[in-house]
Amino acid sequence: MNSSTRLAYDTTANDFGAIKALKGHSTEFRKRGRIWELEALQRVAASSHCLHLPNEFTHPGKGSAGHHFCLVTSVYGGDVKSLWVQHQNFPLPLSKRILLHTLRGIAYAHSKGVIHTDLEHDNIFFTSLLSRHGILASDPSRRNPLEASLDGVVSSAVAQPFPIPSLDDAMKCEYLIADFGSGTYQSSSVAFVSLSRSLIHRAQLFDKPKEAEATALPLRAPEVLLLRP
């Protein structure tokens, strides 16, 4: 698990945002130029079909955790995987909408010199139809019981997924490609939880080719092998 993401309230903008915090070791990898998620997001964030990145900062760590590089993103309603698990079947118009928006995101990313390399249904997000009040009313935040950690006793947040929209509401959502970094996070939670994966590079940058270090030849994206978008 290389990161975790939390729901945050921006008092200046009077709105919610998501903060993805890299663990200490992942923050160190970024300092060494081994993770370029920020660079990828800065290039693609202007598109409504790619993850939006309003801000970024580094948060001082505590104990053995180290510092945490944090990405501030918009709050999204979930991913296509969770939508499929809920409904098991998509009407043709919804399938076409998801595909169209995904292709627009891919095309924009390629135009900015970014290849995703790990595009799958849980990396395709959809916008949230919940209002600011609705986010809180859907499931107020809760915490797990106290437990011991290397740095003392802690109480972690409980993962609380947003309600999955109906198929009719899903047709009103915008779809976008996300997770351009190492590790992954589930965007459909009030207390977002990251999924465990080995440290791999989600995005490749045309002008910073490191595919030989990041991915074995048989697993590289076709665009990388062709050396063009």
C-alpha positions as CSV (number, residue, x, y, z in Angstrom):
1,M,0.0,0.0,0.0
2,N,1.8,3.1,-1.2
3,S,-0.8,5.8,-0.5
4,S,-4.1,6.6,1.2
5,T,-6.6,9.2,0.3
6,R,-8.9,11.2,2.6
7,L,-11.9,13.4,2.1
8,A,-11.1,16.9,3.1
9,Y,-13.1,20.1,3.5
10,D,-11.7,23.3,1.9
11,T,-12.9,26.3,4.0
12,T,-11.7,28.8,1.5
13,A,-13.5,27.2,-1.5
14,N,-16.4,26.0,0.8
15,D,-16.3,22.6,-0.8
16,F,-14.8,19.1,-0.4
17,G,-11.7,17.8,-2.0
18,A,-9.7,14.5,-1.9
19,I,-6.2,14.4,-0.6
20,K,-4.0,11.5,-1.7
21,A,-1.1,11.2,0.6
22,L,1.9,9.1,-0.5
23,K,3.6,7.1,2.2
24,G,7.1,8.1,3.4
25,H,8.9,5.6,1.2
26,S,6.9,6.6,-1.9
27,T,7.6,10.3,-1.1
28,E,11.3,9.4,-1.1
29,F,10.9,7.6,-4.5
30,R,9.4,10.8,-5.9
31,K,12.3,12.9,-4.6
32,R,14.7,10.6,-6.4
33,G,12.7,11.0,-9.7
34,R,11.3,7.4,-9.6
35,I,7.7,8.5,-9.5
36,W,6.3,11.2,-11.8
37,E,2.6,11.1,-11.0
38,L,2.6,14.9,-10.3
39,E,4.2,15.7,-13.6
40,A,1.7,13.5,-15.5
41,L,-1.3,15.1,-13.7
42,Q,0.0,18.6,-14.3
43,R,0.0,17.9,-18.0
44,V,-3.5,16.3,-18.2
45,A,-5.5,18.0,-15.5
46,A,-7.0,20.6,-17.8
47,S,-9.2,18.0,-19.5
48,S,-12.5,17.1,-17.9
49,H,-11.8,13.5,-18.9
50,C,-8.6,13.2,-16.8
51,L,-8.1,13.5,-13.1
52,H,-8.4,17.2,-11.9
53,L,-5.5,18.4,-9.8
54,P,-6.2,21.7,-7.9
55,N,-3.1,21.6,-5.7
56,E,-0.2,19.7,-4.1
57,F,1.9,20.0,-0.9
58,T,4.1,18.0,1.4
59,H,2.9,17.2,4.9
60,P,5.4,16.7,7.8
61,G,5.4,13.1,8.9
62,K,5.2,11.6,12.4
63,G,7.5,9.1,13.9
64,S,8.8,6.5,11.4
65,A,6.3,7.4,8.7
66,G,8.4,10.1,7.1
67,H,7.1,13.0,5.1
68,H,4.0,12.6,2.9
69,F,3.7,14.2,-0.5
70,C,0.0,15.0,-1.0
71,L,-2.0,15.5,-4.2
72,V,-5.3,17.4,-3.9
73,T,-7.9,16.3,-6.4
74,S,-11.6,16.7,-7.0
75,V,-14.0,14.3,-5.2
76,Y,-15.4,11.7,-7.6
77,G,-18.3,9.3,-7.1
78,G,-16.6,6.0,-7.7
79,D,-15.1,3.9,-10.5
80,V,-16.5,1.8,-13.4
81,K,-15.6,-1.4,-11.5
82,S,-17.9,-0.5,-8.6
83,L,-20.6,0.5,-11.0
84,W,-20.4,-2.8,-12.7
85,V,-20.4,-4.8,-9.5
86,Q,-23.6,-3.0,-8.4
87,H,-25.5,-3.4,-11.7
88,Q,-23.8,-6.3,-13.5
89,N,-25.0,-5.0,-16.9
90,F,-24.7,-1.7,-18.7
91,P,-27.2,-0.4,-21.3
92,L,-25.6,0.3,-24.7
93,P,-25.9,4.1,-24.3
94,L,-24.1,4.0,-21.0
95,S,-21.4,1.8,-22.4
96,K,-20.9,4.1,-25.3
97,R,-20.8,7.2,-23.0
98,I,-18.1,5.5,-20.8
99,L,-16.0,4.5,-23.8
100,L,-16.3,8.0,-25.5
101,H,-15.2,9.8,-22.4
102,T,-12.4,7.4,-21.8
103,L,-11.1,7.8,-25.4
104,R,-11.2,11.5,-25.0
105,G,-9.1,11.3,-21.9
106,I,-6.6,9.0,-23.6
107,A,-6.4,11.2,-26.6
108,Y,-5.8,14.3,-24.5
109,A,-3.2,12.6,-22.4
110,H,-1.3,11.4,-25.5
111,S,-1.5,15.0,-26.9
112,K,0.4,16.1,-23.7
113,G,3.0,13.3,-23.9
114,V,1.5,11.0,-21.3
115,I,0.7,7.3,-21.6
116,H,-1.3,5.8,-18.8
117,T,-0.1,2.2,-19.2
118,D,-2.5,0.7,-16.6
119,L,-6.0,1.5,-17.9
120,E,-8.6,-0.7,-16.4
121,H,-12.1,-0.4,-15.1
122,D,-11.1,0.6,-11.6
123,N,-8.9,3.4,-13.0
124,I,-11.9,5.0,-14.9
125,F,-13.7,7.3,-12.4
126,F,-17.1,9.1,-12.7
127,T,-18.1,12.4,-11.3
128,S,-20.2,12.6,-8.1
129,L,-23.8,13.8,-8.3
130,L,-23.9,14.3,-4.5
131,S,-24.2,17.9,-3.2
132,R,-21.9,19.1,-0.4
133,H,-24.7,18.4,2.1
134,G,-25.3,15.0,0.5
135,I,-21.7,13.9,1.0
136,L,-22.0,14.3,4.7
137,A,-25.6,13.1,5.0
138,S,-24.8,9.9,3.0
139,D,-22.7,8.4,5.8
140,P,-21.1,10.6,8.5
141,S,-17.5,9.8,9.1
142,R,-16.5,7.2,11.6
143,R,-13.3,5.8,13.1
144,N,-12.0,2.3,13.9
145,P,-11.2,1.2,17.5
146,L,-7.8,2.2,18.8
147,E,-5.0,-0.1,17.8
148,A,-1.2,-0.3,18.4
149,S,1.2,0.9,15.7
150,L,5.0,1.3,15.5
151,D,4.6,4.9,16.5
152,G,2.0,4.5,19.3
153,V,-1.8,4.0,19.5
154,V,-3.8,5.1,16.5
155,S,-7.5,5.2,15.4
156,S,-7.8,4.9,11.6
157,A,-10.8,6.1,9.6
158,V,-13.4,3.7,8.4
159,A,-13.8,3.3,4.6
160,Q,-17.3,4.5,3.8
161,P,-18.1,4.2,0.1
162,F,-20.5,6.7,-1.5
163,P,-23.8,5.3,-2.7
164,I,-23.5,3.8,-6.2
165,P,-25.7,5.7,-8.6
166,S,-28.6,4.2,-10.5
167,L,-28.1,3.4,-14.2
168,D,-30.2,6.5,-15.0
169,D,-28.0,8.7,-12.9
170,A,-24.9,7.1,-14.3
171,M,-25.9,8.4,-17.7
172,K,-25.6,12.0,-16.2
173,C,-22.0,11.4,-15.0
174,E,-18.8,12.4,-16.7
175,Y,-16.2,9.7,-17.0
176,L,-12.4,10.2,-16.8
177,I,-9.1,8.4,-16.6
178,A,-7.3,8.5,-13.2
179,D,-4.5,7.0,-11.2
180,F,-1.4,8.1,-13.1
181,G,0.9,7.3,-10.2
182,S,2.3,4.4,-8.2
183,G,-0.2,2.4,-6.2
184,T,-3.9,3.2,-6.5
185,Y,-6.8,4.6,-4.6
186,Q,-10.5,3.9,-4.5
187,S,-12.3,7.2,-5.2
188,S,-15.7,6.1,-3.9
189,S,-15.0,6.4,-0.2
190,V,-15.6,9.1,2.3
191,A,-12.5,7.8,4.1
192,F,-10.7,6.7,0.9
193,V,-8.7,3.4,1.1
194,S,-5.8,2.5,-1.1
195,L,-5.4,-0.9,-2.6
196,S,-2.3,-2.9,-2.1
197,R,0.0,-3.2,-5.1
198,S,3.7,-3.3,-5.7
199,L,5.4,-0.1,-6.6
200,I,4.9,0.3,-10.4
201,H,4.8,3.3,-12.7
202,R,1.3,4.0,-13.9
203,A,2.2,6.8,-16.4
204,Q,5.0,7.0,-19.0
205,L,6.2,10.4,-20.2
206,F,7.4,10.7,-23.8
207,D,10.2,13.1,-22.9
208,K,11.2,11.2,-19.7
209,P,11.4,7.6,-21.0
210,K,12.0,5.1,-18.2
211,E,9.9,2.3,-19.5
212,A,13.0,0.0,-19.4
213,E,13.2,0.5,-15.6
214,A,9.5,0.5,-14.9
215,T,8.1,-2.3,-16.9
216,A,9.3,-5.5,-18.5
217,L,9.2,-5.6,-22.3
218,P,6.3,-8.0,-22.7
219,L,4.2,-5.9,-20.3
220,R,4.8,-2.5,-21.9
221,A,2.0,-0.5,-23.5
222,P,1.8,-0.7,-27.3
223,E,2.3,3.0,-27.5
224,V,5.7,2.7,-25.8
225,L,6.8,0.0,-28.1
226,L,5.8,2.1,-31.1
227,L,7.5,5.1,-29.6
228,R,4.6,7.4,-30.5
229,P,1.0,8.1,-29.4
